């Protein structure tokens, strides 16, 4: 679904030369200027639906178990360093730390299975109902590459506005792929370390090799994941301007109106079509800003 634009009927408070796609027309709503999010007043706890209760619960489970696993696993792996005993003592000693680590691991594996079942089930349901739209999924598409190039140009000052992106933009798809890969490595390597006698049956050539490899993979992937979470995901999702001190979507399943218009504009157009209350809100806002409606509609 895209919105048609009629360049001959642009109206509004601005008279200077505007980019060709500055306005997006939505039938029954009006001409939406590209930077309308600057004028929108949103609830910091979210204005529009984004995630189901299933996804919210899965995110919380993955987040809490990952923190627990990192807090217990890294000190155990580097137990010979000066700071490790102090951290391990917080969990009541090595035995308790190991028990907590393994318990959290099984919960994380359960959350991963829960996530896969949710994604597969919802996809099958949408296909049966003929509502499946691959553009609203985490599947990487050619458009994501063009959006990335466009966004880089925007941050360099070459493009006047950010690209019109889908429900999941290129950055979030990269995050998701990183989580998928990291979870696979951690689960595989952790299982090899926890059940060495089972792995011998699958790898009978040199048991010590697979154990050493699993130990390296498990520790290094955990550190890499911790770095990505602390310096990439946290900064990009929660600390960036407009989101600080936290993006509440992870807890509420809802997204602020400014955020969706800025980074998920095409999804916002779908919300205008699917949510009557949002259509009325935007129509009144555009009227207040002086952007008159014209004939046209969603294609």
Buried (B, 14 or more C-beta within 10 A) or exposed (E): EEBEBEEEBBEBEEEEEBEEEBBBBBBBBBBBBBEBBEEBEBEEEBBBBBBEEBBBBBBEBBBBBBEBBBBBBBBBBBEEEEEBEEBBEEBEEBEBBBBBBBBBBEBBBEBBEBBEEBBEEBEEEBEEEEEBEEBBBBEBBEBBEEBBEBBEBBEEEEBEBBBBBBBBBBBBBBBBEBBEEBBEBBBBBBBBBBEBEEBBEEBEEEBEEBBEBBBEBBBEBBBEBBEBBEEBBEEBBBEEEEBEEEBBBBBBBBBBBBBBBBBBBBBBBBBBBEEEEBBEBBBEBBEEBEBEBBEBEBE
